[in-house]
Amino acid sequence: MYRILIFSWMLLSFWQCKEKSQEVTEVVESIPEMQVSLAQWSFHKALQSGKMTHIDFIKKAGEMGFSGVEYVNQFFKDKAQDTTYLAQMNQAAKAANVRQLLIMIDGEGYLADADSTKRTEAINNHLKWVDAAAFLGCHSIRVNAHGEGTEAEVSAAAVDGLSRLSKYAATKNINVLVENHGGYSSDGAWLSNVMKTVNMPNCGTLPDFGNFCVKRKDGDMWSSPCVEEYDKYKGVAELMPYAKAVSAKSYDFGEIGYETTIEYPKMISIVKDAGYTGFIGVEYEGESASEEEGIKATKVLIEKCLEEYKSGNQ
């Protein structure tokens, strides 16, 4: 009789565990494999004109159905160490039900500057943004690996600058991500080699579907026409092994909703094939539609491509 009771208890426990296991499986499966975030630069015109405030942006992202936001430091440039303001951002994000993912840093000096003194100054300028990112609960800051000199010289400087900044960022559980963002950094092979050399777990990339111009007519970074462009699909594929964020750049859309300058199905396949499961950030830079319309079109396209990819791999 005792053995029968023990066996019955074990059988009941087994079925209870199995039911719980099924519940857990259902919960896991209900979590989206990949979510879409909104890069603040998508609303740069509204922000620069004063039609939208930095805090407004957070609320707007939530209203538009985004589950994450990616900030640009120039829109709260003097607030990096203002914990009262940063706390307001935390409150706004909580109210909007969006996650604060990263801060894109510009205008703080070149981390790959050949001049060691200027490079150190640039590193120090970024420290406050690492602290701000940690306060906001972000996982990363996005930086630029810019500098002047030969490929080898800028690469060596980038390795030094990124390594030193990443060492500090690690103490705050923050990643340091480099975007293909002009100059040598728009060369996928060059940037992936920098990542290999740095070889730190919290130093990675933020592949952008655009931004692969490696040479412009007047030798500048952004202004003059591009005369040499790196293969964007090859570049994204080379950067994905180190990616901790992805920027889905968009410019223009055709009648059926596909981007006319970038093969989105191909890009999304590259991202997914790399095993990436993080957020994909919408970054609309077009002129043919309003910022809000372009953002919506990009979000819909990403979701469509993700669904097509899933259907094709089932």
N, C-alpha and C positions, 0 to 999 in steps of 0.2 A: 504493500500500500504506500509506504514511504517513497519507494522508487517511482511509483506511478505519479505521485504528487510532484516530485522533483522534475520528472519528465514533462508533466503538464506545465509547470512553471517555466521551464526552459523553452517550451514550444511557444507559450504566450509571449515571452520576452523576445523571441526571434521575430514573431509577426509584428510586435510593437516597434522594434528596431527597423524592420523593413519598411513599415508605414512612415516612420520618421525619416528614413533615408529617402523615400519617395518624395516627401514634403520638401526636404532640403534640395533634392534634384530639381523639383519644380521651381523653387525659389531661384536657384542658380540660373536655370534656363530662361527665367523671366527677366533677368538683368540684361540690358542691351549689350551686345558685344562691343559696339563702338558708338560713341555719342558725338554730337556736333556742338562745337563751341563757337563763340563770336569774337573775332579779333577786333579790337577797338578801332584800328585804322580804317575799318570799313565805314565808319561814321566820321572820318577825319574832317570832312567839309563842315558838317553840322557842329562839330566840336570846336573847330578853329574859328567859325563865324560867331560862336556864342549862342547858337540856337539850341544847343544841347550842352548840359554840364557833364562833368565826369560822373557824378552820382546818378544823373539822369540815364546815362549809358547803361549802368548796371540794371536799373529798373526796366529799360527798354529791351534789353537782351532777354530778360525773363518773360516779358510780355510777348516776345516773338517766338517763344518756345525753345530757346537755347538752354542747355543745362550747364554751361560753363562760359566763362569770360576770360579773355586774354588782353591784358592792359598794355598801353603804350605809355612809357614814363613821361613823355613831354606833356601829357594832359593832366598830370599832377606833379610836375617837376619839382616844386618847392615843398612837397608834402612827404617826402621819403622818410623824414624823421619826426613827422607830426603824428604822434600816436593817437591824438584825439580825432584827427581827420581819418586816419587809417581805421580806427574803431567805427567811424561812421560808414566806411566802405564795407566793413564786416557786417554791420547791421543791415545795410542796403542789400548785400548779397544774400543774407539769410532771408530777408523779406521777399526777395525775388526768386528764391529757391534756385540759385545758381552757384556753382563752385568757382572760386577764384583760382585760376590755373597757373598763370605765369605773368611776368612783366617783361615787355620788350624794351630793352635799354638802348637809347641813342644819345649822342651828344655828351658822352662822358669820357672821351678820349679813345685812342686806338690801343687795343690790347695787344696788337702785333706791331706796335711802333718800334722801329729799329733803335731809337734812342732809349736806352734803358731807364733814364730818369723820367721821361715822358710816359713810358710804359708802366712804370711803378705808380706814377700819378694816376694813370687811367685805372689801374687795378684798385687803388685806394678810393677812387671816385665811385666804383661799383659796389663797394662794401655796404654802403647804406641801403642800396637796393636789394642786396641779399637779405639784410635785416628786415626790410619792409616786406619782402616776399614771404619771409618766415612768419611775420606778424599776421599777414593776411591768409596764411594757410596755403599759399601757392606751392607748387612742386618745383618750379624753375624760374630762372631769369633767362631771357634771350639776349645774347651779346653779339658784337661784331668782331670778326677777326681781320680787321683792316690794318694796313701798314704799307709803307713805301719801300721799294727795293726789289731785288730779284725774288723769284719764287722760293728759292732756298732760304734767303735771308728773312723774308716775311714768315715763312713756315717756322723757322727756328724761334723767331720772336713770338709767334702765336702760341707755340708749344709752351714757352716760358710763361707768358701772360695768362694763358688759360689754366695751366697747372697751378700757378700760385693763387689765382682767384678761386679755382675749384677746391683747393685745400681748405681755404677759409669757409667756402660755401658748405662743405661737407660737415662742418661743425654745427651748421644750422639746418641740416637735412634738406639742402637746396641743390638742385641741379644747375649746371651752367651749360646752356645750349647755344650752339653757333648756327646761325641761319646762312644759307647761300644768299648773300646780300650785297653783291657787288665786288669788283676786284677779283683777287685770287679765290675768294670764298665761293664764287659762282662756278668754280671748276670743281666738279664732284670728286674727281680723283685726288686733287690737291687737298681738299678739306677732309676727305676720308683718311688720307695719309696722316694729316695732323691729328685726327682722332686716335689713330692707331698708335702714334708716337706718345701722345698724352697718356693714353691707357689708364684712365681713371673712371670708376663706375658712375660718378656723378657729373662727368663731362660728356656731353653728347651733341646731337644735331637737332635742328628744327628744319626739315626739308620743306622748301616752298615750291609749289608747282610752277611758279614763274621765277623771276630774278636770276636767270642764267646767262646774262650778258657779261662776257669776260673782257670785252674791249669796245670802247666807244670812240666815235670819230675824233673828239677833241681830247681824249685821254682822261676825261672826268669820270666821276662815279655814276651820275644819274642824268645830267642835263642833255648832252648831245646824243644823236642817233646811235643805236647799237650797230657795230660793224662786224662783230663776231660773237656768236652765241653758242654756248655749250649745249649739247643734246639734253633737253630737259628730262626725258624719260630715263636716259642713262644716268643722269645726275641724281635724280630722286632714288633710283635703285641703289646707287653707290652710297647714299647717305642714310638709307633706311636701317641698316644694321645698328646704327648708333642713335636712331631717332627716339626721342621721348615726347615729341609733339610734332604735329604736321600742319602746315598752312596751305589750305586750298585756295590759291589765288584764282581770281576770275576777272574777266574784262568785258566780255560781250557774249550775248546769247542769240542763237538762231530761233527760227519759228517754232521748233519742237522742243525747245528748252535746253539744248546742249550748248556748252561753251564752244565758241567758234575758233579759239586760238589754242586750246588745250584739249586733248582727248581724255576727258574725264574717266570714262570706263577703263581706259588703259592705266591711268594714274591710280585709280582706286584699286585696281588689280595688283599693281606693283606694291602699294601700301599693304594690302591684305596678305599678299603672298609672302611678305617679309615677316608675317606673324604679329604685326602691330595691332594692338587692341585699345590704344588710348583714344583721346579726343582728336577729331579733325576740326581745325579752326577755319571758319569762313572768313576770307579776306577779299572783299570786293573792291576793285579799283577802276571800274569802268566809267564811261561817260554817257553811254546810250540810254541808261536808265537811272532813276533816282537811287540814292544810296540804299534806302529801305527796299525798293523793288529788286535791286541787284543782289542784296543780301538774301532776300527770300528765294530768289531764283537759284542762287548758289546752294542754299540749304536743301531745297527740293531736289536739285540735281545730285548732290552727294548722297542723299537718302535713296534716290532712285538707283544710282550706281551700286550702292551697297546691297540693295535688294536683288539687283541683277546678278551681282557677284555671288550672293548666297544661293540664288536659284541655280546658277550654273555649276555650283560645286556640291549640290546635294545628291 
